[in-house]
Amino acid sequence: MALRVCVIGMGPIGVTVARLVRGSSDFFVAGRRLGAPLVFTTVLASNIGAGATIGATGLGYREGLSAWWWSGSAAIGSVFLALFVGPRLWRIAAKHNLYTAGDYLELAGGPTRGADKSSMFMIRANGSVVSAMQTRSFWSAGNGFRDTIVQPGDTIFVPEELNKSTFIQDAKDWTQILYQFGLGLAGIHALGL
């Protein structure tokens, strides 16, 4: 029963919060408006999950008080990140107007419908190239490029998808396959096999 109430309650909360998110910077870095207590809370929340709750409980049951390192080290690290690292990174980003490639793409109206998002790349002012294929990993699923910081003089390219197929082309291909399959069956039948 409690699970049903939780699931039903999360829908309206999700819709309400989704309306407050105006862009990727609101979603990923809260519009760069969080103070130290909220940075602490968000870092702590990302550490709390099944591994921290169920795993730490099981470890505590099996190992006793010596298992405090799991939750204790996460708490100490979270406090350090929230009080020292997070606010400093926020000040540096605000001071230098550091924005991600995703922020610039969103500001420009986003990629077109025919864009090849997996082939996006950025040419840095020094001539180096950063591409979506380089920043793809198991955890980011190709979204690492959008989180890449854009520096002055960088140019972002979003190429068009080259292998587009239309409904007519797909229908023609399937018709040809079915025709050839039927012709093969008719030939086998005519040979009496």
C-alpha positions as CSV (number, residue, x, y, z in Angstrom):
1,M,0.0,0.0,0.0
2,A,2.8,2.4,0.9
3,L,4.5,1.7,-2.4
4,R,1.4,2.6,-4.3
5,V,1.0,5.9,-2.4
6,C,4.7,6.6,-3.1
7,V,4.4,5.8,-6.9
8,I,1.2,7.8,-7.3
9,G,2.6,10.7,-5.3
10,M,5.8,10.9,-7.4
11,G,3.9,11.6,-10.7
12,P,2.6,15.1,-9.7
13,I,5.9,15.9,-8.0
14,G,7.7,15.0,-11.2
15,V,5.4,17.0,-13.4
16,T,5.7,20.1,-11.1
17,V,9.5,19.9,-11.0
18,A,9.7,19.3,-14.7
19,R,7.9,22.6,-15.3
20,L,10.6,24.4,-13.3
21,V,13.5,23.1,-15.4
22,R,14.1,25.5,-18.3
23,G,17.3,24.0,-19.7
24,S,20.2,21.6,-19.2
25,S,21.9,23.9,-16.8
26,D,18.8,23.9,-14.6
27,F,18.7,20.1,-14.7
28,F,22.4,19.3,-14.3
29,V,23.7,22.1,-12.1
30,A,20.5,23.7,-10.8
31,G,21.0,26.8,-12.8
32,R,24.2,27.4,-10.8
33,R,22.0,28.9,-8.0
34,L,22.6,26.4,-5.1
35,G,24.3,27.4,-1.9
36,A,26.6,25.2,0.2
37,P,23.8,23.5,2.2
38,L,21.9,22.5,-1.0
39,V,25.2,21.4,-2.7
40,F,25.8,19.2,0.4
41,T,22.3,17.8,0.1
42,T,22.5,16.9,-3.6
43,V,26.0,15.3,-3.2
44,L,24.7,13.3,-0.2
45,A,21.5,12.3,-2.1
46,S,23.6,10.9,-5.0
47,N,25.5,8.7,-2.5
48,I,22.3,7.3,-1.0
49,G,20.9,4.4,-2.9
50,A,20.4,0.6,-2.6
51,G,24.1,0.1,-2.1
52,A,24.3,2.6,0.7
53,T,21.1,1.6,2.5
54,I,20.6,-2.1,2.0
55,G,24.3,-2.9,1.4
56,A,25.5,-0.9,4.5
57,T,22.8,-2.5,6.6
58,G,23.9,-6.0,5.5
59,L,27.5,-5.1,6.0
60,G,26.8,-3.7,9.5
61,Y,24.9,-6.9,10.4
62,R,27.6,-9.1,9.2
63,E,30.7,-7.1,10.4
64,G,29.4,-5.2,13.3
65,L,30.5,-1.7,14.3
66,S,33.7,-2.0,12.2
67,A,31.5,-1.6,9.0
68,W,31.0,2.2,9.8
69,W,33.6,3.0,7.1
70,W,31.0,2.5,4.4
71,S,28.6,5.2,5.5
72,G,31.2,7.1,7.5
73,S,33.6,7.6,4.7
74,A,30.7,8.6,2.3
75,A,29.5,11.1,4.9
76,I,33.0,12.6,5.4
77,G,33.5,12.8,1.6
78,S,30.1,14.4,1.0
79,V,30.8,17.1,3.7
80,F,34.2,17.8,2.2
81,L,32.8,18.0,-1.4
82,A,29.9,20.1,-0.4
83,L,31.7,22.6,1.8
84,F,35.0,23.0,-0.1
85,V,35.0,21.5,-3.6
86,G,31.5,22.3,-4.8
87,P,31.3,26.0,-3.9
88,R,34.8,26.6,-5.3
89,L,33.8,25.0,-8.6
90,W,30.6,27.0,-8.7
91,R,32.6,30.3,-8.1
92,I,35.1,29.5,-10.8
93,A,32.3,28.6,-13.3
94,A,30.4,31.8,-12.5
95,K,33.5,34.0,-12.7
96,H,34.6,32.6,-16.1
97,N,31.2,32.1,-17.6
98,L,32.0,28.4,-18.2
99,Y,29.1,26.7,-20.0
100,T,28.8,23.3,-21.5
101,A,28.3,22.3,-25.1
102,G,24.8,21.2,-24.1
103,D,24.1,24.8,-22.9
104,Y,25.2,26.3,-26.2
105,L,23.3,23.8,-28.2
106,E,20.2,24.6,-26.2
107,L,20.7,28.3,-26.5
108,A,20.9,27.9,-30.3
109,G,17.6,26.1,-30.4
110,G,18.9,22.5,-30.1
111,P,19.9,20.1,-32.9
112,T,17.5,19.8,-35.8
113,R,15.4,16.7,-36.2
114,G,17.7,15.3,-38.9
115,A,20.9,15.9,-36.9
116,D,23.4,13.1,-36.2
117,K,23.8,13.7,-32.5
118,S,26.2,10.8,-32.1
119,S,28.7,12.5,-34.5
120,M,28.7,16.0,-32.9
121,F,32.1,17.5,-32.4
122,M,33.8,20.7,-31.3
123,I,37.0,22.2,-32.7
124,R,38.9,24.0,-30.0
125,A,40.7,27.3,-30.6
126,N,44.0,25.5,-30.3
127,G,43.0,23.1,-33.1
128,S,42.2,20.0,-31.0
129,V,39.0,18.2,-31.6
130,V,36.5,16.9,-29.0
131,S,33.8,14.6,-30.3
132,A,30.7,12.8,-29.0
133,M,32.4,9.5,-29.9
134,Q,35.4,10.3,-27.7
135,T,33.3,11.3,-24.7
136,R,30.9,8.3,-24.9
137,S,31.3,5.9,-22.1
138,F,29.3,3.1,-20.5
139,W,27.9,5.4,-17.9
140,S,27.2,8.5,-20.0
141,A,25.6,6.8,-22.9
142,G,26.9,9.4,-25.4
143,N,25.8,12.4,-23.3
144,G,29.3,13.2,-22.1
145,F,29.8,15.6,-25.0
146,R,26.9,17.8,-23.9
147,D,28.7,18.2,-20.5
148,T,32.0,19.3,-22.1
149,I,33.0,22.9,-21.2
150,V,33.1,25.3,-24.1
151,Q,36.1,27.7,-24.1
152,P,36.4,31.0,-26.0
153,G,37.0,30.4,-29.7
154,D,35.5,26.9,-29.7
155,T,33.2,25.9,-32.5
156,I,30.5,23.3,-32.2
157,F,29.5,21.2,-35.3
158,V,26.3,19.1,-35.5
159,P,26.3,17.2,-38.8
160,E,23.2,16.1,-40.6
161,E,22.3,12.4,-40.5
162,L,23.6,10.9,-43.9
163,N,21.8,7.6,-43.8
164,K,18.2,8.8,-43.7
165,S,15.5,6.5,-45.0
166,T,12.0,7.5,-45.9
167,F,8.8,5.5,-45.6
168,I,8.7,5.1,-49.4
169,Q,12.3,3.8,-49.5
170,D,11.6,1.3,-46.7
171,A,8.3,0.1,-48.3
172,K,10.1,-0.4,-51.6
173,D,12.9,-2.4,-49.9
174,W,10.4,-4.6,-48.1
175,T,8.3,-5.1,-51.2
176,Q,11.4,-6.2,-53.1
177,I,12.4,-8.6,-50.3
178,L,9.0,-10.2,-50.2
179,Y,8.8,-10.4,-54.0
180,Q,12.2,-12.2,-54.2
181,F,11.1,-14.5,-51.3
182,G,7.9,-15.4,-53.2
183,L,9.7,-15.9,-56.4
184,G,12.1,-18.3,-54.7
185,L,9.2,-20.2,-53.2
186,A,7.5,-20.4,-56.6
187,G,10.8,-21.7,-58.1
188,I,11.1,-24.4,-55.4
189,H,7.5,-25.4,-56.0
190,A,7.9,-25.5,-59.7
191,L,10.9,-27.8,-59.4
192,G,8.9,-30.1,-57.1
193,L,11.3,-29.8,-54.2
